[in-house]
Amino acid sequence: MDIKFLGTGGAFDTDYLNSAALLEFRGMNLLIDCGFTVFPALVRKNLIQKVNHIILTHLHNDHCGSLANLLLYKSIVEKSPKPVIIYPSEQFKQQLCVFLEIQVKDPDKYADFVPLEQFDGITCVDTYGKHSEGMQTYSYIFEDEEKRIAYSGDLSRPEVLFDRLHKMPDIKTCVFHDITFTPDNVGHTYYKKLLPYMNGVEMYGYHCDPTKNPSDNPIRLVFYQQELMA
C-alpha cells in the first residue's frame, strides 16, 4: 500500500487544500474523498488519469465538492472507463446520487457504483453523528497481508475507530486521523484525546492548519512529511 495526500487542510484551510488522498491498494488507485480543491489538484499534479476507484467519508463540500467535475472530466476529456465509486451502505449511495443528480443528471452514466462488501481488505467504521449531528460519516480501514492503514474521515470521538482497530489482528498499523488544536472544536478530535492511542501504531494528523500546531504535540502532521504528499 502507498498513500499520497492531495491536501491536508480543513474546510476553511484553503492554503493547505481539502484533505484527500490517493491510495494504491490491491491493484486499485483509490481516491479517498474529493473536496472542492481536489479536482484541480489532481489536474495540476497530473494524477487524474490514475484515479479508477473512489470512496467518500461523508458528503460535506470539502470532502465531495468536486466529485462531479472529476466524473465529467474522466468521461468527456479523458474518455476513459467509468471510475468505480465504492459505497458503504445503500442509504449513503442514495444520498450521494441525489447530490450528483443536481450536477450530472444521471450518475450511473459517469460512474459504476459497487458496494464495499465486494472489496476484500476494506472495513468501514460507521461514525454516524460523531462529526456533525445527524450526519452520516465513515472511517475506513485498509489492510493487506503486512500492513493496515486507518483513515478517520472527520471524527470527534476517536474511540469508535480505535475500538475497532484493537479488535483486529496485530499487524503494523498506520493511522491517519483528523486533528484539531482547539478544544472547543466539537467536530474534530482535539490532539490530546489521541495521545492515549499512540502506543503500538504509527500516527499522523491531518485536516488542520499546520501553523497552529502546539509545541507539545507529539503527533506528526502529514503536511510536514514530504514522502506522504503527492
N, C-alpha and C positions, 0 to 999 in steps of 0.2 A: 504494500500500500504506500502511496505517496500523495501527500496533501499539500496544496499550494493555495494560499489565501489571495483573493482578489481585492479584498478590503477588510478592515478590522474596526471600522467605526460604528457608532450608534446611529440612530435615526437623524440626529442633528449634527454629527461629526463629519460633515461632508469633506473636510480636508483629508480624511482617512478612508473615505468611501464606505459604502454599506458592507457589513460583514457577510462574506460569502467565500466559498472555497471550491476548488476543483480537485476531486479525489480520484486517483487511479485505483480501481478496485475490481478485482476479478474480471478483467477484460473490459470494464466499463470506464469511460471518462465521465464521472458523475458530478454534476454541478449541484452543490448544496446551497440553496437559496439564490434568488435572482432579484435583488432590490433595485431601486431606480438608478443606481450608479453602475450596476453590474454589466448590462449590455454594452455601454460604451467602453468599460474597462476590458471586456473580452475582445472587442474590436481593436482597441489600441494595442493590446498585448499579443495580437494575432493568435488568440486561443479559441476563438468562437467556433472554428471548424472542428475542434476536438470534442466539443460537447455532444454526447449522444444519449445521456440519461440525465434526468433532473429530479431532485427531491426537495421538498419545501418543509421548513419547520413550522411556519404559520403564514397567515395572509395579511400581515401588516405590510405597508407600502415599501418599507426598507428591506423587506425580505421577498417580495414578489412583484415589485413595481415595474420592472422592465421585462417580465416574462413574455408578454405579448410581443414586444419588439424582437426578442430572441427567436420566438417561434416563426414570426413573419420573415425575418431575415434568413433563417435556415431554409424556408420554403421558396421565397421569391428571389433572393440574391444567390444563395449557395445552390439552390435546387437539390438539396441533399435529402436523404431519407428522414422521415419524421423522427424527432427525438422521442424517447420514452419518458413519460412522466410517471414516476413511482408514487403511488398514493397509499397511505397507511390505513384508511378507512373509507367506506362508501360515503359517509356523511362529508368527510373532508373533500373527497373528489367532487361531490355535488357543489359544495361551496366554491371550490376552485373553478369549476366550469361556469358557474354564474358570474364569477369575476371576469373570466376570459371572454364570455359571450358578448359582453359590452364592447369589447375591443376587436375581436376576430370573428364574431358571429357564430362560427362552427368550430369549436376547439378540436373536435375529432379530425378535422381536415389537416390540422397542423401538428398534432401530437398523438402518440399512442399511449393510452392510459392503462397501466398494468398494476395490479395490487402488489403490495410489498411482500406478501407471503410467497410469491413466486420467485423471490430472490434469496438465495442462500447467503447467510452471513450478515444480514442486516436485521437488527432488532429495533423496533420503535418503543419509546417510553412515552406513554400518554401523560402529558403535563397540563391537562385542561385546567384553566383558571389560575395557573401558577406563574403567569406572566402578567396577564391582564384579565380582569374579572369577566367571566363569561366567554373568554376567548379560547378556542381550541389551538393548542400548541403541542409540538412533539420534540423530544430529544431523540437522537439516533446513535446506535452503537454498530460499528462495522468491524467485522472480525474475520481474519484468515487463520491459517494454522499456527502462525507465530506471533501475531500482533493483534491488538484491539485498539480502535480509535473511538472515543466517545465525543459527540458533538452536542452541546447543550441546547442550541437554539437560544431563545430568550426565556430565562428561568429565574425566578426569585427565591425558590426553595430547592437548594441543591440536593437535599436528602433523597428526593424521589429518584434522581439519576444514580446517586451513589449506592442507594439500597439495591437497585437492580444490578449494578456492577459487582457488588460484594457477593451476590448470589451466583455469579458466573465463575467458570473455572479460572484458576490463577495463571494468567499469561501476561506478557508485557503489555501494559495499558497506558495509552496516552490520552489525556482528557483535555479537550478544548472547551473552555467554559466562559460564557459571557460574564462580565465583571463590572462592578461599579465601585467608585471610590467615595460615594456619597451614601451614608447610612439611611437617609430618608428616601432613596430611590427604591420604591417598593416593587418595581417591575423587573429588576435585575438583582443579581447576587452581590451583596457587599463583600469585598475581598476577604475580610476577616472571617466570614462564615465558611469560606473554602479551606481555611488553614487546617482544620481537623481532618480533612480528606486527602491531604497531600502525601501521606505515607503510602508507599507501595505503588504510586502512579507518577507518571510524568505529566505535569500540569502546566497549561498555558492559558492566559487570559486574553480575551478579545472583546469586541463590541464596546469600545471605550475610547476616550481621549487619552493617549499615552502621556501627554504632557502633564496630566493631573495625577500621575502615578505617585503615591506617597513613598517616602524613603524607607518605610518599614515593611513594604510589601515584598514577600519573597517569591511571589508567583511571576514567572517570566511572561512578558507580553509578546504576543505573536508579532506585533508591529516591529519589534526590535530584533527579530530572528530572521535574518535575510534568507536563510535556507527554507523558510516556511512561506515566503512571499513569492507570488507569481511574477 
